[in-house]
Amino acid sequence: MPVAVVVPSTERVVAAWLATIPGITPSMVATTLPSDASTWASTGFLVVEPVGGLPIVDGPPVRRPLVQVSAWAVKPGSQRPPWGMADSLMETVMRAAVGNLVGRSVDVTLTAGNPPTTATARILSVWAVSEPRRLWSDDSSFAHRQVDLRCDWAATS
């Protein structure tokens, strides 16, 4: 049976960085929103989506993507979105983007496959390039905030 190879991608690297932020666990971050909201209703959820950027072509192999990070919160059975939970989750991300990498980098490990294999990447910098914005969902019980982040990173394995 072939072994799955883990290749760092912007989505996976930024998701792994988000999971290093105090108060955020790996089960609260992915590249898509889980369909069963009851699995994350008590914590909220973060979704990472790359939207652009430019790799460095005449220097070290560093990626410079622009990513959208969405903070989701839901209160099943309610028609009132829990904006406070989405706001708190987004502000946790914003604080990390402002102060987490000043003068240092963060190494993250990416794991996938069965049997699991790993790869590593180094986050060189992360900063917000927009203010968080409120988005509206078709489902009135969902609160959704979104911010654009710039993340410089490089694969290390």
C-alpha positions as CSV (number, residue, x, y, z in Angstrom):
1,M,0.0,0.0,0.0
2,P,1.4,3.4,-0.9
3,V,2.2,5.8,1.9
4,A,0.5,9.2,1.7
5,V,3.0,12.0,1.4
6,V,2.3,15.2,3.3
7,V,3.1,18.3,1.2
8,P,2.8,21.6,3.0
9,S,0.2,23.9,1.4
10,T,-0.9,27.4,2.4
11,E,-4.2,26.1,3.8
12,R,-2.6,23.4,5.9
13,V,0.2,25.6,7.1
14,V,-2.1,28.4,8.2
15,A,-4.5,26.0,9.8
16,A,-1.6,24.4,11.8
17,W,-0.5,27.9,12.9
18,L,-4.0,28.8,14.1
19,A,-4.0,25.6,16.2
20,T,-0.9,26.8,18.0
21,I,-2.8,29.9,19.3
22,P,-3.7,29.6,23.0
23,G,-7.5,28.9,23.2
24,I,-7.6,27.3,19.8
25,T,-7.3,23.5,19.3
26,P,-6.7,21.5,16.1
27,S,-10.3,20.3,16.3
28,M,-11.5,23.9,15.9
29,V,-9.6,24.5,12.5
30,A,-10.0,23.2,9.0
31,T,-10.3,24.1,5.4
32,T,-14.0,23.5,5.3
33,L,-16.8,24.0,7.8
34,P,-18.0,20.7,9.3
35,S,-21.6,19.9,8.2
36,D,-22.6,18.8,11.7
37,A,-22.6,22.1,13.7
38,S,-23.2,20.3,17.0
39,T,-19.6,19.1,16.9
40,W,-18.3,22.7,17.2
41,A,-21.2,24.7,18.6
42,S,-19.6,24.9,22.0
43,T,-16.2,26.2,20.7
44,G,-16.8,27.9,17.4
45,F,-14.8,27.0,14.3
46,L,-12.1,28.6,12.1
47,V,-12.0,28.0,8.3
48,V,-8.9,28.9,6.2
49,E,-9.0,29.7,2.5
50,P,-6.2,31.1,0.4
51,V,-7.2,33.9,-1.9
52,G,-4.0,35.1,-3.5
53,G,-0.5,36.2,-2.9
54,L,2.9,36.0,-4.6
55,P,5.7,33.6,-4.0
56,I,9.3,34.9,-3.9
57,V,10.9,33.9,-7.2
58,D,14.4,35.3,-6.9
59,G,15.3,34.4,-3.4
60,P,14.7,31.8,-0.8
61,P,11.6,29.6,-1.4
62,V,9.2,31.6,0.7
63,R,5.4,31.7,0.1
64,R,3.5,35.0,0.7
65,P,-0.1,34.1,0.4
66,L,-3.1,36.2,1.3
67,V,-5.6,34.0,3.2
68,Q,-9.2,34.5,4.5
69,V,-9.8,33.2,8.0
70,S,-13.5,32.8,8.9
71,A,-14.7,32.5,12.5
72,W,-18.0,30.7,12.7
73,A,-20.3,30.3,15.7
74,V,-23.7,28.7,16.0
75,K,-26.4,28.2,18.6
76,P,-28.4,25.2,17.4
77,G,-32.2,25.7,17.8
78,S,-31.9,29.5,18.0
79,Q,-32.6,32.1,15.4
80,R,-30.2,34.5,17.1
81,P,-26.6,34.2,15.9
82,P,-24.0,34.1,18.7
83,W,-22.0,37.1,17.5
84,G,-20.1,37.3,20.8
85,M,-18.6,33.9,20.3
86,A,-17.6,34.6,16.7
87,D,-16.2,38.0,17.7
88,S,-14.1,36.5,20.6
89,L,-12.7,33.8,18.3
90,M,-11.8,36.3,15.6
91,E,-10.2,38.7,18.2
92,T,-8.1,35.7,19.4
93,V,-6.8,35.3,15.9
94,M,-6.2,39.1,15.5
95,R,-4.2,39.3,18.7
96,A,-2.0,36.4,17.6
97,A,-1.5,38.0,14.1
98,V,-0.4,41.2,15.7
99,G,1.9,40.0,18.4
100,N,2.6,36.3,18.0
101,L,5.6,36.5,15.6
102,V,7.3,39.7,16.6
103,G,11.0,38.9,16.3
104,R,10.6,35.1,16.0
105,S,9.2,32.4,13.7
106,V,7.0,29.4,14.5
107,D,7.5,25.9,13.3
108,V,4.4,23.8,12.6
109,T,4.0,20.1,11.9
110,L,1.5,18.8,9.4
111,T,0.3,15.2,9.7
112,A,-1.9,13.2,7.3
113,G,-2.5,9.7,5.9
114,N,-2.7,6.2,7.3
115,P,-0.1,5.3,8.4
116,P,0.5,9.0,9.3
117,T,3.4,10.9,7.7
118,T,4.5,14.4,8.6
119,A,6.1,17.5,7.1
120,T,7.1,20.7,8.7
121,A,6.9,24.3,7.8
122,R,8.1,27.6,9.3
123,I,5.8,30.5,9.7
124,L,7.9,33.6,9.3
125,S,5.3,36.3,9.8
126,V,1.5,36.7,10.0
127,W,-0.4,40.0,10.0
128,A,-3.9,41.2,9.3
129,V,-4.4,43.2,6.1
130,S,-8.0,44.0,6.8
131,E,-10.3,44.5,9.8
132,P,-12.6,41.6,10.6
133,R,-15.9,41.9,8.8
134,R,-19.4,40.6,9.7
135,L,-20.9,38.3,7.0
136,W,-24.4,37.0,6.9
137,S,-25.4,33.4,6.3
138,D,-28.5,31.9,4.8
139,D,-29.0,30.1,8.1
140,S,-29.9,32.8,10.6
141,S,-28.4,30.9,13.6
142,F,-24.9,31.2,12.2
143,A,-22.5,34.1,13.1
144,H,-19.7,34.5,10.7
145,R,-16.7,36.9,10.9
146,Q,-13.9,37.0,8.3
147,V,-10.5,38.6,8.1
148,D,-7.7,38.7,5.5
149,L,-4.2,37.7,6.7
150,R,-0.8,37.8,5.0
151,C,1.3,34.8,6.0
152,D,5.0,34.3,5.0
153,W,6.0,30.7,5.3
154,A,8.5,28.2,4.0
155,A,8.5,24.4,3.9
156,T,11.2,22.9,6.0
157,S,10.8,19.2,5.1
